């Protein structure tokens, strides 16, 4: 990734983002966008300015420019390389000897022994052998149980990195795993699966046949992968005495060690061959080049306890950095951004950025991506242990997260009625989706932590924001999990609006998961609370959701009645968008019940409102309902006209799934009108789209129709 390379060069010459921006004549924001990957293809003039400001050699400049031109669908996801890596020659030779694929190697060993450092260092060293790119995922296997990465989420990230549009990522681990194997079958890629919990977490992420190589790191032996995937085990032990000395020399200088060999021996002995402990000590030694080496050895004492090393490193921090480190123990993890850390401290972003950079230099943090910092789980545990209770800092953090998540939720779901107390700054939909993709795990962890720590008002509101992301991506189990926490938190708040919101969002998730009885119970409670609050728009939203439950349960008359009540309430509240969408829902249900003329009347009114308000996706859905009602009424010409316009609008709004559904119904209308050739053309178009979206069930149903109608 170009952003990682740029950040690495910047740190090599010891420049902050602000300093490099000034030296290159660029804005700090432009530099941050490049390092974060938000801007992936910088202008040639920008590359020249940066290369000059960084003092790159001719060879470095050539690689720098080449990195800014990655081919589409060739991800470069490796985290930043480990500076000053040394030793592990035998293990590197084993990795170098791996065949070009398919092959899998497991690097296993205890915590802090350097598994990730070895895997990432080797991956960068051999990246040129894999022209189709590198995939990387931190599986977080040994953090708190709720934070462990779900293979389904990792697969989604890999598929999108390989160019699969978000709307085309299928549901289910097995389907996603099969698609990944298909995409990698003719590619030569390197896949790094870091910090795996067990075999079951890893197995769906393996590419299968092809020329790819997979490196898995774990504290677990992963014995099941030996038989199922032919994995080669590589056991990583603590550093030998010679390797530990070489690592220390690489970090602080061989001359400095030679000046006091006894102190060097004491440091190596005290850190017990654990690279994590040794790099922390080396970082502090390097930070004070004028101090005698014996000073650090005497302070450290003779111990093999990593916690003792952490305590020693923490105790040596300047007060602002020590305060920041302790406050990071209050962050839910797994990654923290500079603005989030600034919210914890209550200090300016630039000051906090310098503090994070200092902690990273001392190896108490890892800058996993530009501007995103990760605490090793052992370090996070220590930070949490030394953190002092600070509810004001937690309040600032949750306020910051809610402001960002609330704006993103409003951007991706503009029709939703917001329960948030303040109107957030709303970014563009593209920026909002990037935010959720990066922060979804942090936000889910924040919901859990806020509820556990007594910040219930934040817990249910953050859960509502997450629903705006989980719902359109079909992540209903994840949504259900956070909404259950939200409902418990809402009840503790004794806030009726909180209870109504959480009940409704939980009911929507349960509906999609097929738990209709539980969904109806929660939605009915939400409706009653909204009614008691005299909130007609909230009642209408809930009735709209109840109509879906009742339709799925086969209770069409009750579903129609619910949509009629929703239309009336939306109208009373002056919510025109909601009124139109409920009118369309009512029309669709009436058409399914054979009440076609009433359906046409409802949808015609809805369409007029949506055209007046410019709701293009709403117009497409209503035109589709109109086409269905005209078809059921035996009027093929207006049905074909409405369906054709719906298809155009769905296509313009990027809603390919509903475009395909409408193509399928258009084929039914052509068939009923006696035009079998037009019907087959429409069905085949729908099949192509469904195949693109990996919706095999829908595609196969239409194939049966084309098989019986094709000449």
KACOR-V516594 format. One record per helix or strand of 2 or more residues. SS is the DSSP state (H for helix, E for strand). FROM is the first residue (numbers start at 0). LEN is the number of residues. If there is no record, write none. Layout:
ss->SS from->FROM len->LEN
ss->SS from->FROM len->LEN
This chain:
ss->H from->1 len->11
ss->H from->16 len->8
ss->H from->27 len->9
ss->H from->43 len->11
ss->H from->57 len->10
ss->H from->88 len->8
ss->E from->102 len->6
ss->H from->114 len->11
ss->H from->126 len->3
ss->E from->133 len->5
ss->H from->144 len->3
ss->H from->150 len->11
ss->H from->165 len->3
ss->H from->172 len->12
ss->E from->189 len->7
ss->H from->198 len->5
ss->E from->212 len->6
ss->H from->223 len->6
ss->E from->231 len->4
ss->H from->240 len->12
ss->H from->253 len->6
ss->H from->260 len->11
ss->H from->274 len->13
ss->H from->292 len->8
ss->H from->305 len->10
ss->H from->318 len->10
ss->E from->334 len->3
ss->H from->337 len->8
ss->H from->348 len->13
ss->E from->365 len->4
ss->E from->371 len->3
ss->H from->376 len->10
ss->H from->390 len->22
ss->H from->428 len->24
ss->H from->455 len->15
ss->H from->475 len->18
ss->H from->495 len->17
ss->H from->515 len->17
ss->H from->535 len->17
ss->H from->555 len->18
ss->H from->575 len->17
ss->H from->595 len->18
ss->H from->615 len->17
ss->H from->635 len->17
ss->H from->655 len->17
ss->H from->675 len->17
ss->H from->695 len->14
